[in-house]
């Protein structure tokens, strides 16, 4: 869990011709890679690694401090959603309705969206969340337990503990 960081300039974004900067850092739960474009976070990958080195930009440093447990609150960072279907984007945006330290079952998030029978579709949308942590899909749990998480159950437990949520 050192302070080692890595950065690299990604290939030009296919959608808009903008440059993305990819930054990586270590946390107690594993490595994290963050892509930044035009002053906003556009991608977070938990458990991913990148092989180049350099300093973290300030935008990413505050997220790294939070994920390392060095600060108690997740910083408010500018982010941007690229891609996703209208339903996925609605699910991702609705995650902000779940308070810090709380969890909702998939069915409750589906009901919040006005789609009470869409718990499975909500889970599929969450598995494609491009901004885990910033769009807190880890706060959505199964009716009888932790439920799935695209980055694995250890990451889900780690993020919930950072927020002070009860973890079963």
NUTIRO-898333 format. One line per 8 residues: their letters; for each residue y, x, z of N, C-alpha, C. Coordinates in Angstrom, 1 decimal, padded with zeros to 4 digits. Example, Ala and Ser with C-alpha at 12.3 -4.5 7.8 and 13.67 -1.06 7.14 Angstrom:
as> -005.7,013.2,007.8,-004.5,012.3,007.8,-003.3,013.2,007.8 ~ -002.2,012.8,007.1,-001.1,013.7,007.1,000.0,012.9,007.9
***
This chain:
xxxxxxxx> -001.2,000.8,000.0,000.0,000.0,000.0,001.2,000.9,000.0 ~ 001.3,001.8,-000.8,002.5,002.7,-000.9,003.7,002.0,-001.5 ~ 004.8,002.8,-001.6,006.0,002.3,-002.2,006.0,002.6,-003.7 ~ 004.9,003.1,-004.2,004.8,003.5,-005.6,005.1,002.2,-006.5 ~ 005.9,002.4,-007.5,006.2,001.4,-008.4,006.0,001.9,-009.8 ~ 005.9,000.9,-010.7,005.8,001.3,-012.1,006.6,000.4,-012.9 ~ 007.1,000.9,-014.0,007.8,000.0,-014.9,007.5,000.5,-016.4 ~ 007.7,-000.5,-017.3,007.5,-000.2,-018.7,008.3,-001.2,-019.5
xxxxxxxx> 008.7,-000.8,-020.6,009.4,-001.8,-021.5,008.3,-002.4,-022.3 ~ 008.1,-003.7,-022.2,007.1,-004.5,-023.0,007.6,-004.5,-024.5 ~ 006.7,-005.0,-025.3,007.0,-005.3,-026.7,008.0,-006.4,-026.7 ~ 008.7,-006.5,-027.7,009.7,-007.6,-027.9,009.0,-008.9,-027.7 ~ 009.6,-009.8,-027.0,009.1,-011.2,-026.8,009.0,-011.9,-028.1 ~ 007.8,-012.4,-028.4,007.6,-013.1,-029.7,008.5,-014.3,-029.9 ~ 008.8,-015.0,-028.8,009.6,-016.2,-029.0,011.1,-016.0,-029.3 ~ 011.7,-015.0,-028.7,013.1,-014.9,-028.9,013.7,-013.5,-029.3
xxxxxxxx> 012.8,-012.5,-029.5,013.3,-011.2,-029.8,013.9,-010.5,-028.7 ~ 013.7,-010.9,-027.4,014.3,-010.2,-026.3,013.4,-009.2,-025.7 ~ 013.9,-008.2,-025.1,013.1,-007.2,-024.4,012.7,-007.6,-023.1 ~ 011.4,-007.3,-022.7,011.0,-007.6,-021.3,010.7,-006.3,-020.7 ~ 011.0,-006.2,-019.4,010.7,-005.1,-018.6,009.6,-005.4,-017.6 ~ 008.6,-004.7,-017.6,007.4,-005.0,-016.7,007.5,-004.0,-015.6 ~ 007.4,-004.5,-014.4,007.5,-003.7,-013.1,006.2,-004.0,-012.3 ~ 005.7,-003.0,-011.6,004.5,-003.2,-010.8,004.8,-002.5,-009.4
xxxxxxxx> 004.1,-003.1,-008.4,004.2,-002.6,-007.1,003.0,-003.0,-006.3 ~ 002.7,-002.3,-005.2,001.5,-002.5,-004.4,001.9,-003.4,-003.2 ~ 001.0,-004.2,-002.8,001.1,-005.1,-001.6,-000.2,-004.9,-000.8 ~ -000.2,-005.4,000.5,-001.5,-005.4,001.2,-002.6,-006.2,000.5 ~ -002.3,-007.2,-000.3,-003.3,-008.0,-001.0,-003.7,-007.4,-002.3 ~ -003.0,-006.4,-002.8,-003.3,-005.8,-004.1,-002.0,-005.6,-005.0 ~ -002.2,-005.1,-006.2,-001.1,-004.9,-007.0,-000.5,-006.1,-007.6 ~ 000.8,-006.0,-008.0,001.5,-007.2,-008.6,002.3,-006.6,-009.8
xxxxxxxx> 002.3,-007.3,-010.9,003.1,-007.0,-012.0,004.1,-008.1,-012.3 ~ 005.3,-007.8,-012.5,006.4,-008.8,-012.7,007.1,-008.4,-014.1 ~ 007.3,-009.4,-014.9,008.0,-009.2,-016.2,009.4,-009.9,-016.0 ~ 010.4,-009.1,-016.4,011.8,-009.6,-016.3,012.4,-009.6,-017.7 ~ 013.1,-010.6,-018.1,013.8,-010.7,-019.4,015.2,-011.4,-019.1 ~ 016.2,-010.8,-019.7,017.5,-011.4,-019.6,017.9,-011.8,-018.2 ~ 017.6,-011.0,-017.2,018.0,-011.2,-015.8,017.2,-012.3,-015.1 ~ 016.0,-012.7,-015.6,015.2,-013.7,-015.0,013.7,-013.2,-015.0
xxxxxxxx> 013.0,-013.6,-013.9,011.6,-013.4,-013.9,010.9,-014.3,-014.8 ~ 010.1,-013.8,-015.7,009.4,-014.7,-016.7,007.9,-014.6,-016.6 ~ 007.4,-013.7,-015.7,005.9,-013.7,-015.5,005.6,-012.9,-014.3 ~ 004.7,-013.4,-013.5,004.2,-012.8,-012.3,002.7,-012.7,-012.4 ~ 002.1,-011.6,-012.3,000.6,-011.4,-012.3,000.1,-010.8,-011.0 ~ -000.6,-011.5,-010.2,-001.1,-011.0,-008.9,-002.5,-010.3,-009.2 ~ -002.6,-009.1,-008.7,-003.9,-008.4,-008.9,-004.0,-007.6,-010.2 ~ -002.9,-007.6,-010.9,-002.8,-006.8,-012.2,-002.2,-005.4,-012.0
xxxxxxxx> -002.5,-004.5,-012.9,-002.0,-003.2,-012.7,-001.3,-002.7,-014.0 ~ -000.4,-001.8,-013.9,000.3,-001.2,-015.1,000.3,000.3,-014.8 ~ 000.3,001.1,-015.8,000.1,002.6,-015.7,001.4,003.4,-015.8 ~ 002.5,002.9,-015.9,003.7,003.7,-016.1,004.5,003.7,-014.8 ~ 005.5,004.6,-014.7,006.2,004.8,-013.5,007.7,004.6,-013.6 ~ 008.4,004.4,-012.5,009.9,004.2,-012.5,010.3,003.4,-011.4 ~ 011.6,003.3,-011.1,012.1,002.5,-010.0,012.1,001.0,-010.3 ~ 012.0,000.2,-009.3,012.0,-001.3,-009.4,013.5,-001.7,-009.5
xxxxxxxx> 013.8,-002.7,-010.4,015.1,-003.2,-010.4,015.3,-004.1,-009.2 ~ 016.6,-004.3,-008.8,016.9,-005.0,-007.6,016.2,-006.4,-007.6 ~ 016.2,-007.0,-008.7,015.6,-008.4,-008.8,014.2,-008.4,-008.3 ~ 013.5,-007.4,-008.6,012.0,-007.3,-008.3,011.8,-006.7,-006.9 ~ 012.8,-005.8,-006.5,012.6,-005.2,-005.1,012.6,-006.2,-004.0 ~ 013.4,-007.3,-004.1,013.4,-008.3,-003.0,012.0,-009.1,-003.0 ~ 011.5,-009.3,-004.2,010.1,-010.0,-004.2,009.1,-009.0,-003.7 ~ 009.2,-007.7,-004.0,008.2,-006.8,-003.5,008.3,-006.7,-002.0
xxxxxxxx> 009.5,-006.7,-001.4,009.6,-006.6,000.1,009.0,-007.9,000.7 ~ 009.2,-009.0,000.1,008.6,-010.2,000.6,007.1,-010.2,000.6 ~ 006.5,-009.8,-000.5,005.1,-009.8,-000.7,004.4,-008.7,000.1 ~ 005.2,-007.7,000.5,004.7,-006.6,001.4,004.8,-007.1,002.9 ~ 005.4,-008.2,003.2,005.6,-008.7,004.5,006.8,-008.0,005.2 ~ 007.7,-007.4,004.5,008.8,-006.7,005.1,010.0,-007.6,005.3 ~ 010.0,-008.8,004.7,011.0,-009.8,004.9,010.3,-011.1,005.1 ~ 010.9,-012.0,006.0,010.1,-013.2,006.3,010.3,-014.3,005.3
xxxxxxxx> 011.3,-014.3,004.4,011.6,-015.4,003.5,011.5,-014.9,002.0 ~ 010.9,-015.7,001.2,010.9,-015.5,-000.2,012.3,-015.6,-000.7 ~ 012.7,-014.5,-001.4,014.1,-014.6,-001.9,014.2,-015.6,-003.1 ~ 015.4,-016.2,-003.2,015.6,-017.1,-004.4,016.0,-016.2,-005.6 ~ 015.1,-016.2,-006.5,015.3,-015.3,-007.7,015.4,-016.2,-008.9 ~ 016.2,-015.7,-009.9,016.3,-016.5,-011.1,015.0,-016.3,-011.9 ~ 014.5,-017.4,-012.4,013.2,-017.4,-013.2,013.4,-018.3,-014.4 ~ 012.5,-018.1,-015.3,012.5,-019.0,-016.5,011.1,-019.2,-016.9
xxxxxxxx> 010.8,-020.5,-017.3,009.5,-020.9,-017.8,009.5,-020.7,-019.3 ~ 008.5,-020.0,-019.8,008.3,-019.9,-021.2,006.9,-020.5,-021.5 ~ 006.9,-021.4,-022.4,005.6,-022.0,-022.8,005.2,-023.1,-021.9 ~ 003.9,-023.6,-022.1,003.4,-024.7,-021.3,003.6,-026.0,-022.0 ~ 002.7,-026.9,-021.8,002.8,-028.3,-022.3,003.8,-029.0,-021.4 ~ 004.3,-030.1,-021.9,005.2,-030.9,-021.0,004.6,-031.3,-019.7 ~ 003.3,-031.6,-019.6,002.7,-031.9,-018.4,002.6,-030.7,-017.5 ~ 002.2,-029.5,-018.1,002.1,-028.3,-017.3,003.5,-028.0,-016.7
xxxxxxxx> 004.5,-028.1,-017.5,005.8,-027.7,-017.0,006.3,-028.7,-015.9 ~ 005.9,-030.0,-016.0,006.2,-030.9,-014.9,005.5,-030.6,-013.6 ~ 004.2,-030.2,-013.7,003.4,-029.8,-012.6,004.1,-028.5,-011.9 ~ 004.4,-027.5,-012.8,004.9,-026.3,-012.2,006.3,-026.5,-011.5 ~ 007.1,-027.4,-012.1,008.4,-027.7,-011.5,008.2,-028.5,-010.2 ~ 007.2,-029.3,-010.1,007.0,-030.1,-008.9,006.6,-029.3,-007.7 ~ 006.1,-028.1,-008.0,005.6,-027.3,-006.8,006.8,-027.0,-005.9 ~ 008.0,-027.0,-006.3,009.1,-026.8,-005.4,009.3,-027.9,-004.4
xxxxxxxx> 008.6,-029.0,-004.6,008.7,-030.1,-003.6,007.8,-029.9,-002.4 ~ 006.9,-028.9,-002.5,006.0,-028.6,-001.3,006.8,-027.7,-000.4 ~ 007.0,-028.1,000.8,007.8,-027.2,001.7,007.1,-025.9,002.1 ~ 007.8,-024.9,002.3,007.3,-023.6,002.8,006.4,-023.8,004.0 ~ 005.2,-023.3,004.1,004.4,-023.4,005.2,003.5,-024.7,005.2 ~ 003.7,-025.5,004.2,002.9,-026.7,004.1,001.9,-026.6,002.9 ~ 000.9,-027.5,002.9,000.0,-027.6,001.7,-000.2,-029.0,001.3 ~ -000.4,-029.2,000.1,-000.7,-030.6,-000.4,-002.0,-030.5,-001.2
xxxxxxxx> -002.8,-031.6,-001.0,-004.0,-031.6,-001.9,-003.6,-031.9,-003.3 ~ -004.5,-031.5,-004.2,-004.2,-031.7,-005.7,-003.9,-033.2,-005.9 ~ -004.6,-034.1,-005.3,-004.4,-035.5,-005.5,-002.9,-035.9,-005.1 ~ -002.4,-035.3,-004.1,-001.1,-035.7,-003.6,000.0,-035.2,-004.6 ~ -000.2,-034.0,-005.2,000.7,-033.5,-006.2,000.6,-034.4,-007.4 ~ -000.6,-034.8,-007.8,-000.7,-035.7,-008.9,000.0,-037.0,-008.7 ~ -000.1,-037.6,-007.5,000.6,-038.8,-007.1,002.1,-038.6,-007.1 ~ 002.5,-037.5,-006.6,004.0,-037.1,-006.6,004.5,-037.2,-008.1
xxxxxxxx> 003.7,-036.8,-009.0,004.1,-036.8,-010.4,003.9,-038.1,-011.1 ~ 003.5,-039.1,-010.3,003.3,-040.5,-010.9,002.0,-040.6,-011.7 ~ 001.1,-039.6,-011.5,-000.2,-039.6,-012.2,-001.4,-039.5,-011.1 ~ -001.6,-040.5,-010.3,-002.5,-040.4,-009.2,-004.0,-040.1,-009.6 ~ -004.3,-040.3,-010.8,-005.7,-040.0,-011.2,-005.8,-038.7,-011.9 ~ -004.8,-037.9,-011.9,-004.8,-036.6,-012.6,-004.9,-035.3,-011.8 ~ -005.7,-035.4,-010.7,-005.8,-034.3,-009.8,-006.5,-033.1,-010.6 ~ -007.5,-033.4,-011.4,-008.2,-032.3,-012.1,-007.2,-031.7,-013.1
xxxxxxxx> -006.4,-032.5,-013.8,-005.4,-032.0,-014.8,-004.4,-031.1,-014.1 ~ -004.0,-031.6,-012.9,-003.0,-030.8,-012.1,-003.6,-029.4,-011.8 ~ -004.9,-029.4,-011.4,-005.6,-028.1,-011.1,-005.6,-027.2,-012.3 ~ -005.9,-027.8,-013.5,-005.9,-027.0,-014.7,-004.5,-026.4,-015.0 ~ -003.4,-027.2,-014.8,-002.1,-026.8,-015.1,-001.7,-025.6,-014.1 ~ -002.2,-025.8,-012.8,-001.9,-024.7,-011.8,-002.5,-023.4,-012.2 ~ -003.7,-023.5,-012.8,-004.4,-022.2,-013.2,-003.7,-021.5,-014.3 ~ -002.7,-022.1,-015.0,-002.0,-021.5,-016.0,-000.5,-021.2,-015.6
xxxxxxxx> -000.2,-021.3,-014.3,001.1,-021.1,-013.8,001.5,-019.7,-014.1 ~ 002.6,-019.5,-014.9,003.0,-018.1,-015.2,003.8,-017.4,-014.1 ~ 004.2,-018.2,-013.1,005.0,-017.6,-012.0,004.5,-017.9,-010.6 ~ 003.2,-017.5,-010.4,002.7,-017.7,-009.0,003.6,-017.0,-008.0 ~ 003.7,-017.5,-006.9,004.6,-017.2,-005.8,005.9,-017.9,-005.9 ~ 006.6,-017.6,-007.1,007.9,-018.3,-007.3,007.8,-019.8,-007.5 ~ 006.7,-020.2,-008.2,006.3,-021.6,-008.3,005.0,-021.7,-007.5 ~ 005.1,-022.1,-006.3,004.1,-021.9,-005.3,002.8,-022.7,-005.4
xxxxxxxx> 002.0,-022.4,-006.4,000.8,-023.1,-006.7,-000.3,-022.8,-005.5 ~ -000.1,-021.8,-004.8,-001.0,-021.5,-003.7,-000.9,-022.5,-002.6 ~ 000.2,-023.3,-002.6,000.3,-024.4,-001.6,-000.5,-025.6,-001.9 ~ -001.1,-025.7,-003.0,-002.0,-026.8,-003.4,-003.4,-026.5,-003.1 ~ -004.0,-027.4,-002.3,-005.4,-027.1,-001.8,-006.3,-028.2,-002.2 ~ -007.6,-028.0,-002.0,-008.6,-029.0,-002.3,-008.7,-030.0,-001.1 ~ -009.2,-031.2,-001.4,-009.3,-032.2,-000.4,-010.2,-031.7,000.8 ~ -011.2,-030.9,000.5,-012.1,-030.4,001.6,-012.0,-028.9,001.9
xxxxxxxx> -011.0,-028.3,001.5,-010.9,-026.8,001.7,-009.8,-026.2,000.9 ~ -009.9,-024.9,000.8,-008.8,-024.1,000.2,-008.6,-024.4,-001.3 ~ -009.6,-024.8,-002.0,-009.4,-025.0,-003.4,-009.4,-023.7,-004.2 ~ -009.2,-023.8,-005.5,-009.1,-022.7,-006.3,-007.8,-022.0,-006.4 ~ -007.7,-020.9,-007.0,-006.5,-020.1,-007.3,-006.8,-019.1,-008.4 ~ -006.0,-019.1,-009.4,-006.2,-018.2,-010.5,-006.3,-016.8,-010.2 ~ -005.7,-016.4,-009.1,-005.7,-015.0,-008.7,-006.7,-014.7,-007.6 ~ -007.5,-015.7,-007.3,-008.6,-015.5,-006.3,-008.2,-016.0,-004.9
xxxxxxxx> -009.2,-016.3,-004.1,-009.0,-016.9,-002.8,-008.3,-015.9,-001.8 ~ -008.6,-014.6,-002.0,-007.9,-013.7,-001.0,-006.4,-013.7,-001.2 ~ -005.9,-013.8,-002.4,-004.5,-013.9,-002.7,-004.0,-015.2,-002.1 ~ -004.7,-016.3,-002.3,-004.2,-017.6,-001.9,-004.1,-017.6,-000.3 ~ -005.1,-017.1,000.4,-005.0,-016.9,001.8,-003.8,-016.1,002.2 ~ -003.6,-014.9,001.6,-002.6,-014.0,001.9,-001.2,-014.7,001.7 ~ -001.0,-015.4,000.6,000.3,-016.0,000.4,000.6,-017.1,001.4 ~ -000.5,-017.9,001.7,-000.3,-019.0,002.7,000.0,-018.4,004.1
xxxxxxxx> -000.6,-017.3,004.5,-000.4,-016.7,005.8,001.1,-016.1,005.8 ~ 001.5,-015.5,004.7,002.9,-015.1,004.6,003.9,-016.2,005.0 ~ 003.6,-017.4,004.5,004.4,-018.6,004.8,004.2,-019.2,006.1 ~ 003.2,-018.8,006.9,002.9,-019.4,008.1,002.1,-020.7,008.0 ~ 001.5,-020.9,006.9,000.6,-022.1,006.7,-000.7,-021.9,007.4 ~ -001.3,-023.0,007.8,-002.6,-023.0,008.4,-003.6,-022.7,007.2 ~ -004.5,-021.7,007.4,-005.5,-021.4,006.4,-006.8,-021.6,007.0 ~ -007.6,-022.5,006.3,-009.0,-022.8,006.7,-010.0,-021.8,006.3
***
